[in-house]
Amino acid sequence: MTVTAAMFYLFAVLTVGSAVLVVTTRNVVYAAFSLMLTLCSVACLYVMLHADFLAATQVIIYVGGILVLVLFGVMMTSGKLDMKLRMERGRLIPGSLVGLILLALLIRIIYQSPWQVQDTNMLESTTKSTTQSIGESILGQYLLPFEIVSVILLVALIGAVLISRKEVKEIEES
C-alpha cells in the first residue's frame, strides 16, 4: 500500500467516523465540532484529488463561515453549553432503515460506475490547477454575466439594509 492510499483511507475513515459522531452525539457543541472534523477531512480528500479550489472553498466557506455561524447560533440560543438532545425511539428505526437503503443504493452505484484510472505523474505535469481553470472561465467567457449577478446581489443587499433600517426607525418613533 502506498502512502497516498494510506492517507486516503485515513481521511475516509476520519470523515465517516466524525460524520457518525455528528448524528449520534447528544451534545450539540460536540456535534458541531465533529462536523468541523468531517468538513476538514473532506477538504483533505479534495486536496488528494487535486481539486485545490474545492478544498479551499470547503475550508473557507463551510469550516470558516457556516460552522462558525452554527456554533454562534448554538451558543446564543442554548443558554448553557451542555444542552442535551433527546432522541425518541420511534424515529430511530425508520431513520436507520432509510440510512441503510441509501447506503445500499450508494454501494450499488459505486460498483456499477465505470472508473477510469489515470497516471497521477502524467496528470500533474500536463494540467493546470483547477483554480486557474475556474478563474479563466469566469474572467473569460462568463465575465459579463458574473458582473451582472454581482451588481444584482449588491442591489438586493442595499435594499435589504434599507428595508430593515426603515422598520427600525418606525419602532424608535412609536
N, C-alpha and C positions, 0 to 999 in steps of 0.2 A: 504494500500500500504506500502510495506516495504521500508526501507532506501535504500537498494540495487536497488530496482526497480525505486525509485525516482531518484537516481543518474544516472541510465541507461537512463531514459527519459531525464534528464537534459543534459547529454553528447550527446545524439542522437539529441536533438533539437539544441544544440550548434553546432554540426557537420554540420547538414543540413543548419542551418541559415548562418553560416560562409561560407559554400560552395556556397550558393546562392549569398552572397556578393562578392565572388571571381569572379563570372561570370557576375555580374550586375554592379559593380562599374566602374567608368570611370577613376579613378586614379590608375595607375599601382602600386604605392607603397602601397596604401591601399589594393589593391587586393592581393599583396604579404603578407601583414600582416594578412589578412583574411585567406589566405592559411595556414599561420603558426597556426592560431587558429584551423582551420579544422584538420590539421595533429596532433596537440596536443590532440584534442578531440578524434580522432581515437585511439591514443595511450592510452588514459584513458579507452576507450571501450575495448581495448585489455587487459588492466590490470584487468578489471572487468570479463573478460572471462578466467582469469588465464593463459593468454598467455604472460608471462613476457618477454620471448625472443623477441617476435614480438613487444611488447611495447618498449623495449629498442632499438631495431633495428629501429623502427619508429622514435624515438626521435633522435637517433644518426645520422642516415643516411639522413632521409628526413628533419627533422627540423634543425638539426645541419649542414648538408652538402649541400643538394640540395637547400634548401630555402636561405641559405646564398649566394650560387652561383647565384641564381636568383636575389636576391636583389643587389648583386655586379654588375651583368650584367645590371640591370635596371639603377642603379645609374651611371655607367660608360658610358652607351650609350645614355642616355636620354638628357644629357646636362643640364637639370633642373629637379627638383624633382616633379614639378606639371604638368608633361606631361599628357595630356588627350587623351583618346581613343575615336574614333568616330565610332559609330555603325550604319551601314546602315540599313534602314528599310526593304529592300528586303531580308535580311538574317535573320531577327528576326522571321518571321513567319515559314519558313522551319525549323529553329533550334528549335523553340518551339514545332513544330509538331513532330520532331524526338525525342525530350526530353520526350514528353508525351507518345509516343509509347514505348520508353524504360522503362518509369515509369510503364506503364500498364503491360509490359512484366515482370518486376521485381515483381510487386504485384501478378501477376498470379503464378509465380514460388514460391513465399513465401507461398501462400495459398495451393499449390499443394504438397509442400515438406513435407515429414514425419519428425516431430520434436520429438526428444526424450529428455525428461526432467529427469535430474539426481539430486539426493540429493547432494547439494554442501558440506555439512558437511562430507559425506562419501567420496566425491571426493577429498577434501583437505587432508584427513588423509591417504588415500591409495595410492595416486600417487605422484611421484616426480615431480620436476619443469620441465618445458619444456626446459629450458636452460640446465639442467643436461642431459636430454634425447638426445637433439641435440648434446651436447658435446660428450657423449658416442658413439653416432652413427658416428660422424665424426672421432673421435680419435680411434674408434674401427675398425669396418668393412671397412670403407672408408678412412682410413688414407693414404694409398699409392696413390690412385687417387687424394686426396686432396693435397698432397705434390707435385705431378707431375704437377697439374694445377697451383700451386703457383710458381713453377720453370718456367713454360712456360710463365706465366704472367710477371715474373721478367725479363726474356729474352726479351720479347716484349717491356717492358718499357725501358730497356737499349738500345735496337735497336732504339726506337723512339727518345731517347735522342741523340744518335749518329747521326742519320739522320738529326735531327734539328740542331745539332752543326755543321755538315758539311756544311749545307746551310748557316749558319751564317758566317762561315769562308770565303765561296765563296763571299758573299756580301761584307765583310770587305776588301777583297783583290782587288775587282774591283772598 
